[in-house]
Amino acid sequence: MKKPLDTTEQNRIAALYELKILDTPADERFDRIIRLTSGYLSVPIAFISFIDSKHQWFKSSCGIGLNKISRNDSFCHYTIQQNKPMIISDALLDERFCNNPYVTNSPNIRFYAGFPLSTVDGFNVGTLCAIDKKPRNLDETEIQILKDLATLAEDQVNLLDISLLERTVREKNISLTKAKKELEMRNNFIRKVFGSFMSDEIVAALLESKSELKLGGEERKITILFSDLRNFTTLSEHFPADKIVAALNNHYGKMVDVIEKYNGTVDSFIGDAIMVVFGAPHSGGDDAYRAIACALEMQATMQEVNTINRNSSLPELAMGIGINTGYAIVGNIGSQKRMQYSAIGSPVNLASRIQDLTLGGQILISEATYQEVNHSLELNGHLRVKVKGIAAPITIYDVIGLNKKSDS
């Protein structure tokens, strides 16, 4: 969940400048959202803009040939001061805008719908807007479509502010012909996007759920698993590239089968590492337990991986696994050709740091994960360690087994 809107203008402007987005070239990621906005809502004008102390800057637009305008003449000046959309059915009937130069003159704005775009820290720095030259209203489906597109735009804004992750993301190109059919659009979206990288059970659960599917970023409690091959760089120096790739693919294939068995979501493959999320987009209520069970079976499956590698004259591999539980930002952004469901935040970073401490065949978990399943664990001990980026030492637990989960 985002922090409440910060009304301190100085801090809002500082957050905007940190994005380094003002007066920058066109960006296809934002342009695609604008094309979808214009197409879905059948409006001649749509734009994504950012508002500093004096100007409204247009990052991406269609139907309006402006780079910037004075904030004094901006509809969006009002939009960024609230945490909900601002919809003006007829600007001539609104005393705030009836004499606005962009109403009385070109582009002759009559209808305006604007959604604020907020940073993760709660600063409304910009807007996604749809504009028409004639009065009109939006029905509930159209408002939801604009809300979802604003969420995609907001995710792109926040990705600009998380440069360390360097995630490459693209927007989902939803079919225009199905845009007005809310339920059908929702189910098609899940099948096309989620079905390609998570288990059939999770996709089915999402399709059956009557609750609102949150597209884009949201804060939720998840368990993150990082696995990494030990001494893989050294192996790469002693074996031909084709053998290294073959060994890695054998490893990935077996590991993904195990991950799907426990309804984990593969976030990404990072070199010889795998990042897996449990609890998003669907939580079974036992995410930490399943993550540890998955880790144990992944380690057991390494014997099968190495048997295949030995028989194929490929290098044998050893893997370490680190697990942490906490609240992180998770969300989906993508296109029909590529999609990515990602988790970001300090719990993710800590899971990676814990994994860095592992030996081959070892599973280390954080205190937060331990508290979720402590009565079910078989341990080889625990210790206090210092990890990069955290001032105080943390406790980690060496997991060697997991008792059967109680029905209570």
Secondary structure as a PSIPRED ss2 file (coil, helix, strand):
# PSIPRED VFORMAT (PSIPRED V4.0)

   1 M C   1.000  0.000  0.000
   2 K C   1.000  0.000  0.000
   3 K C   1.000  0.000  0.000
   4 P C   1.000  0.000  0.000
   5 L C   1.000  0.000  0.000
   6 D C   1.000  0.000  0.000
   7 T C   1.000  0.000  0.000
   8 T C   1.000  0.000  0.000
   9 E H   0.000  1.000  0.000
  10 Q H   0.000  1.000  0.000
  11 N H   0.000  1.000  0.000
  12 R H   0.000  1.000  0.000
  13 I H   0.000  1.000  0.000
  14 A H   0.000  1.000  0.000
  15 A H   0.000  1.000  0.000
  16 L H   0.000  1.000  0.000
  17 Y H   0.000  1.000  0.000
  18 E H   0.000  1.000  0.000
  19 L C   1.000  0.000  0.000
  20 K C   1.000  0.000  0.000
  21 I C   1.000  0.000  0.000
  22 L C   1.000  0.000  0.000
  23 D C   1.000  0.000  0.000
  24 T C   1.000  0.000  0.000
  25 P C   1.000  0.000  0.000
  26 A C   1.000  0.000  0.000
  27 D C   1.000  0.000  0.000
  28 E H   0.000  1.000  0.000
  29 R H   0.000  1.000  0.000
  30 F H   0.000  1.000  0.000
  31 D H   0.000  1.000  0.000
  32 R H   0.000  1.000  0.000
  33 I H   0.000  1.000  0.000
  34 I H   0.000  1.000  0.000
  35 R H   0.000  1.000  0.000
  36 L H   0.000  1.000  0.000
  37 T H   0.000  1.000  0.000
  38 S H   0.000  1.000  0.000
  39 G H   0.000  1.000  0.000
  40 Y H   0.000  1.000  0.000
  41 L H   0.000  1.000  0.000
  42 S C   1.000  0.000  0.000
  43 V C   1.000  0.000  0.000
  44 P C   1.000  0.000  0.000
  45 I E   0.000  0.000  1.000
  46 A E   0.000  0.000  1.000
  47 F E   0.000  0.000  1.000
  48 I E   0.000  0.000  1.000
  49 S E   0.000  0.000  1.000
  50 F E   0.000  0.000  1.000
  51 I E   0.000  0.000  1.000
  52 D C   1.000  0.000  0.000
  53 S C   1.000  0.000  0.000
  54 K C   1.000  0.000  0.000
  55 H E   0.000  0.000  1.000
  56 Q E   0.000  0.000  1.000
  57 W E   0.000  0.000  1.000
  58 F E   0.000  0.000  1.000
  59 K E   0.000  0.000  1.000
  60 S E   0.000  0.000  1.000
  61 S E   0.000  0.000  1.000
  62 C E   0.000  0.000  1.000
  63 G C   1.000  0.000  0.000
  64 I C   1.000  0.000  0.000
  65 G C   1.000  0.000  0.000
  66 L C   1.000  0.000  0.000
  67 N C   1.000  0.000  0.000
  68 K E   0.000  0.000  1.000
  69 I E   0.000  0.000  1.000
  70 S E   0.000  0.000  1.000
  71 R H   0.000  1.000  0.000
  72 N H   0.000  1.000  0.000
  73 D H   0.000  1.000  0.000
  74 S C   1.000  0.000  0.000
  75 F C   1.000  0.000  0.000
  76 C H   0.000  1.000  0.000
  77 H H   0.000  1.000  0.000
  78 Y H   0.000  1.000  0.000
  79 T H   0.000  1.000  0.000
  80 I C   1.000  0.000  0.000
  81 Q C   1.000  0.000  0.000
  82 Q C   1.000  0.000  0.000
  83 N C   1.000  0.000  0.000
  84 K C   1.000  0.000  0.000
  85 P C   1.000  0.000  0.000
  86 M E   0.000  0.000  1.000
  87 I E   0.000  0.000  1.000
  88 I E   0.000  0.000  1.000
  89 S C   1.000  0.000  0.000
  90 D C   1.000  0.000  0.000
  91 A H   0.000  1.000  0.000
  92 L H   0.000  1.000  0.000
  93 L H   0.000  1.000  0.000
  94 D C   1.000  0.000  0.000
  95 E C   1.000  0.000  0.000
  96 R C   1.000  0.000  0.000
  97 F C   1.000  0.000  0.000
  98 C C   1.000  0.000  0.000
  99 N C   1.000  0.000  0.000
 100 N C   1.000  0.000  0.000
 101 P H   0.000  1.000  0.000
 102 Y H   0.000  1.000  0.000
 103 V H   0.000  1.000  0.000
 104 T H   0.000  1.000  0.000
 105 N C   1.000  0.000  0.000
 106 S C   1.000  0.000  0.000
 107 P C   1.000  0.000  0.000
 108 N C   1.000  0.000  0.000
 109 I C   1.000  0.000  0.000
 110 R C   1.000  0.000  0.000
 111 F E   0.000  0.000  1.000
 112 Y E   0.000  0.000  1.000
 113 A E   0.000  0.000  1.000
 114 G E   0.000  0.000  1.000
 115 F E   0.000  0.000  1.000
 116 P E   0.000  0.000  1.000
 117 L E   0.000  0.000  1.000
 118 S E   0.000  0.000  1.000
 119 T C   1.000  0.000  0.000
 120 V C   1.000  0.000  0.000
 121 D C   1.000  0.000  0.000
 122 G C   1.000  0.000  0.000
 123 F C   1.000  0.000  0.000
 124 N E   0.000  0.000  1.000
 125 V E   0.000  0.000  1.000
 126 G E   0.000  0.000  1.000
 127 T E   0.000  0.000  1.000
 128 L E   0.000  0.000  1.000
 129 C E   0.000  0.000  1.000
 130 A E   0.000  0.000  1.000
 131 I E   0.000  0.000  1.000
 132 D E   0.000  0.000  1.000
 133 K C   1.000  0.000  0.000
 134 K C   1.000  0.000  0.000
 135 P C   1.000  0.000  0.000
 136 R C   1.000  0.000  0.000
 137 N C   1.000  0.000  0.000
 138 L C   1.000  0.000  0.000
 139 D C   1.000  0.000  0.000
 140 E H   0.000  1.000  0.000
 141 T H   0.000  1.000  0.000
 142 E H   0.000  1.000  0.000
 143 I H   0.000  1.000  0.000
 144 Q H   0.000  1.000  0.000
 145 I H   0.000  1.000  0.000
 146 L H   0.000  1.000  0.000
 147 K H   0.000  1.000  0.000
 148 D H   0.000  1.000  0.000
 149 L H   0.000  1.000  0.000
 150 A H   0.000  1.000  0.000
 151 T H   0.000  1.000  0.000
 152 L H   0.000  1.000  0.000
 153 A H   0.000  1.000  0.000
 154 E H   0.000  1.000  0.000
 155 D H   0.000  1.000  0.000
 156 Q H   0.000  1.000  0.000
 157 V H   0.000  1.000  0.000
 158 N H   0.000  1.000  0.000
 159 L H   0.000  1.000  0.000
 160 L H   0.000  1.000  0.000
 161 D C   1.000  0.000  0.000
 162 I C   1.000  0.000  0.000
 163 S C   1.000  0.000  0.000
 164 L C   1.000  0.000  0.000
 165 L C   1.000  0.000  0.000
 166 E C   1.000  0.000  0.000
 167 R C   1.000  0.000  0.000
 168 T C   1.000  0.000  0.000
 169 V C   1.000  0.000  0.000
 170 R C   1.000  0.000  0.000
 171 E C   1.000  0.000  0.000
 172 K C   1.000  0.000  0.000
 173 N C   1.000  0.000  0.000
 174 I C   1.000  0.000  0.000
 175 S C   1.000  0.000  0.000
 176 L H   0.000  1.000  0.000
 177 T H   0.000  1.000  0.000
 178 K H   0.000  1.000  0.000
 179 A C   1.000  0.000  0.000
 180 K C   1.000  0.000  0.000
 181 K C   1.000  0.000  0.000
 182 E H   0.000  1.000  0.000
 183 L H   0.000  1.000  0.000
 184 E H   0.000  1.000  0.000
 185 M H   0.000  1.000  0.000
 186 R H   0.000  1.000  0.000
 187 N H   0.000  1.000  0.000
 188 N H   0.000  1.000  0.000
 189 F H   0.000  1.000  0.000
 190 I H   0.000  1.000  0.000
 191 R H   0.000  1.000  0.000
 192 K H   0.000  1.000  0.000
 193 V H   0.000  1.000  0.000
 194 F H   0.000  1.000  0.000
 195 G H   0.000  1.000  0.000
 196 S H   0.000  1.000  0.000
 197 F C   1.000  0.000  0.000
 198 M C   1.000  0.000  0.000
 199 S C   1.000  0.000  0.000
 200 D H   0.000  1.000  0.000
 201 E H   0.000  1.000  0.000
 202 I H   0.000  1.000  0.000
 203 V H   0.000  1.000  0.000
 204 A H   0.000  1.000  0.000
 205 A H   0.000  1.000  0.000
 206 L H   0.000  1.000  0.000
 207 L H   0.000  1.000  0.000
 208 E H   0.000  1.000  0.000
 209 S C   1.000  0.000  0.000
 210 K C   1.000  0.000  0.000
 211 S C   1.000  0.000  0.000
 212 E C   1.000  0.000  0.000
 213 L C   1.000  0.000  0.000
 214 K C   1.000  0.000  0.000
 215 L C   1.000  0.000  0.000
 216 G C   1.000  0.000  0.000
 217 G C   1.000  0.000  0.000
 218 E E   0.000  0.000  1.000
 219 E E   0.000  0.000  1.000
 220 R E   0.000  0.000  1.000
 221 K E   0.000  0.000  1.000
 222 I E   0.000  0.000  1.000
 223 T E   0.000  0.000  1.000
 224 I E   0.000  0.000  1.000
 225 L E   0.000  0.000  1.000
 226 F E   0.000  0.000  1.000
 227 S E   0.000  0.000  1.000
 228 D E   0.000  0.000  1.000
 229 L E   0.000  0.000  1.000
 230 R C   1.000  0.000  0.000
 231 N C   1.000  0.000  0.000
 232 F H   0.000  1.000  0.000
 233 T H   0.000  1.000  0.000
 234 T H   0.000  1.000  0.000
 235 L H   0.000  1.000  0.000
 236 S H   0.000  1.000  0.000
 237 E H   0.000  1.000  0.000
 238 H H   0.000  1.000  0.000
 239 F C   1.000  0.000  0.000
 240 P C   1.000  0.000  0.000
 241 A H   0.000  1.000  0.000
 242 D H   0.000  1.000  0.000
 243 K H   0.000  1.000  0.000
 244 I H   0.000  1.000  0.000
 245 V H   0.000  1.000  0.000
 246 A H   0.000  1.000  0.000
 247 A H   0.000  1.000  0.000
 248 L H   0.000  1.000  0.000
 249 N H   0.000  1.000  0.000
 250 N H   0.000  1.000  0.000
 251 H H   0.000  1.000  0.000
 252 Y H   0.000  1.000  0.000
 253 G H   0.000  1.000  0.000
 254 K H   0.000  1.000  0.000
 255 M H   0.000  1.000  0.000
 256 V H   0.000  1.000  0.000
 257 D H   0.000  1.000  0.000
 258 V H   0.000  1.000  0.000
 259 I H   0.000  1.000  0.000
 260 E H   0.000  1.000  0.000
 261 K H   0.000  1.000  0.000
 262 Y C   1.000  0.000  0.000
 263 N C   1.000  0.000  0.000
 264 G C   1.000  0.000  0.000
 265 T E   0.000  0.000  1.000
 266 V E   0.000  0.000  1.000
 267 D E   0.000  0.000  1.000
 268 S E   0.000  0.000  1.000
 269 F E   0.000  0.000  1.000
 270 I E   0.000  0.000  1.000
 271 G C   1.000  0.000  0.000
 272 D C   1.000  0.000  0.000
 273 A E   0.000  0.000  1.000
 274 I E   0.000  0.000  1.000
 275 M E   0.000  0.000  1.000
 276 V E   0.000  0.000  1.000
 277 V E   0.000  0.000  1.000
 278 F E   0.000  0.000  1.000
 279 G C   1.000  0.000  0.000
 280 A C   1.000  0.000  0.000
 281 P C   1.000  0.000  0.000
 282 H C   1.000  0.000  0.000
 283 S C   1.000  0.000  0.000
 284 G C   1.000  0.000  0.000
 285 G C   1.000  0.000  0.000
 286 D C   1.000  0.000  0.000
 287 D H   0.000  1.000  0.000
 288 A H   0.000  1.000  0.000
 289 Y H   0.000  1.000  0.000
 290 R H   0.000  1.000  0.000
 291 A H   0.000  1.000  0.000
 292 I H   0.000  1.000  0.000
 293 A H   0.000  1.000  0.000
 294 C H   0.000  1.000  0.000
 295 A H   0.000  1.000  0.000
 296 L H   0.000  1.000  0.000
 297 E H   0.000  1.000  0.000
 298 M H   0.000  1.000  0.000
 299 Q H   0.000  1.000  0.000
 300 A H   0.000  1.000  0.000
 301 T H   0.000  1.000  0.000
 302 M H   0.000  1.000  0.000
 303 Q H   0.000  1.000  0.000
 304 E H   0.000  1.000  0.000
 305 V H   0.000  1.000  0.000
 306 N H   0.000  1.000  0.000
 307 T H   0.000  1.000  0.000
 308 I H   0.000  1.000  0.000
 309 N H   0.000  1.000  0.000
 310 R H   0.000  1.000  0.000
 311 N H   0.000  1.000  0.000
 312 S C   1.000  0.000  0.000
 313 S C   1.000  0.000  0.000
 314 L C   1.000  0.000  0.000
 315 P C   1.000  0.000  0.000
 316 E C   1.000  0.000  0.000
 317 L C   1.000  0.000  0.000
 318 A C   1.000  0.000  0.000
 319 M E   0.000  0.000  1.000
 320 G E   0.000  0.000  1.000
 321 I E   0.000  0.000  1.000
 322 G E   0.000  0.000  1.000
 323 I E   0.000  0.000  1.000
 324 N E   0.000  0.000  1.000
 325 T E   0.000  0.000  1.000
 326 G E   0.000  0.000  1.000
 327 Y E   0.000  0.000  1.000
 328 A E   0.000  0.000  1.000
 329 I E   0.000  0.000  1.000
 330 V E   0.000  0.000  1.000
 331 G E   0.000  0.000  1.000
 332 N E   0.000  0.000  1.000
 333 I E   0.000  0.000  1.000
 334 G E   0.000  0.000  1.000
 335 S C   1.000  0.000  0.000
 336 Q C   1.000  0.000  0.000
 337 K C   1.000  0.000  0.000
 338 R C   1.000  0.000  0.000
 339 M E   0.000  0.000  1.000
 340 Q E   0.000  0.000  1.000
 341 Y E   0.000  0.000  1.000
 342 S E   0.000  0.000  1.000
 343 A E   0.000  0.000  1.000
 344 I E   0.000  0.000  1.000
 345 G C   1.000  0.000  0.000
 346 S H   0.000  1.000  0.000
 347 P H   0.000  1.000  0.000
 348 V H   0.000  1.000  0.000
 349 N H   0.000  1.000  0.000
 350 L H   0.000  1.000  0.000
 351 A H   0.000  1.000  0.000
 352 S H   0.000  1.000  0.000
 353 R H   0.000  1.000  0.000
 354 I H   0.000  1.000  0.000
 355 Q H   0.000  1.000  0.000
 356 D H   0.000  1.000  0.000
 357 L C   1.000  0.000  0.000
 358 T C   1.000  0.000  0.000
 359 L C   1.000  0.000  0.000
 360 G C   1.000  0.000  0.000
 361 G C   1.000  0.000  0.000
 362 Q C   1.000  0.000  0.000
 363 I E   0.000  0.000  1.000
 364 L E   0.000  0.000  1.000
 365 I E   0.000  0.000  1.000
 366 S E   0.000  0.000  1.000
 367 E H   0.000  1.000  0.000
 368 A H   0.000  1.000  0.000
 369 T H   0.000  1.000  0.000
 370 Y H   0.000  1.000  0.000
 371 Q H   0.000  1.000  0.000
 372 E H   0.000  1.000  0.000
 373 V H   0.000  1.000  0.000
 374 N H   0.000  1.000  0.000
 375 H H   0.000  1.000  0.000
 376 S H   0.000  1.000  0.000
 377 L E   0.000  0.000  1.000
 378 E E   0.000  0.000  1.000
 379 L E   0.000  0.000  1.000
 380 N E   0.000  0.000  1.000
 381 G E   0.000  0.000  1.000
 382 H E   0.000  0.000  1.000
 383 L E   0.000  0.000  1.000
 384 R E   0.000  0.000  1.000
 385 V E   0.000  0.000  1.000
 386 K C   1.000  0.000  0.000
 387 V C   1.000  0.000  0.000
 388 K C   1.000  0.000  0.000
 389 G C   1.000  0.000  0.000
 390 I C   1.000  0.000  0.000
 391 A C   1.000  0.000  0.000
 392 A C   1.000  0.000  0.000
 393 P C   1.000  0.000  0.000
 394 I E   0.000  0.000  1.000
 395 T E   0.000  0.000  1.000
 396 I E   0.000  0.000  1.000
 397 Y E   0.000  0.000  1.000
 398 D E   0.000  0.000  1.000
 399 V E   0.000  0.000  1.000
 400 I E   0.000  0.000  1.000
 401 G E   0.000  0.000  1.000
 402 L E   0.000  0.000  1.000
 403 N C   1.000  0.000  0.000
 404 K C   1.000  0.000  0.000
 405 K C   1.000  0.000  0.000
 406 S C   1.000  0.000  0.000
 407 D C   1.000  0.000  0.000
 408 S C   1.000  0.000  0.000
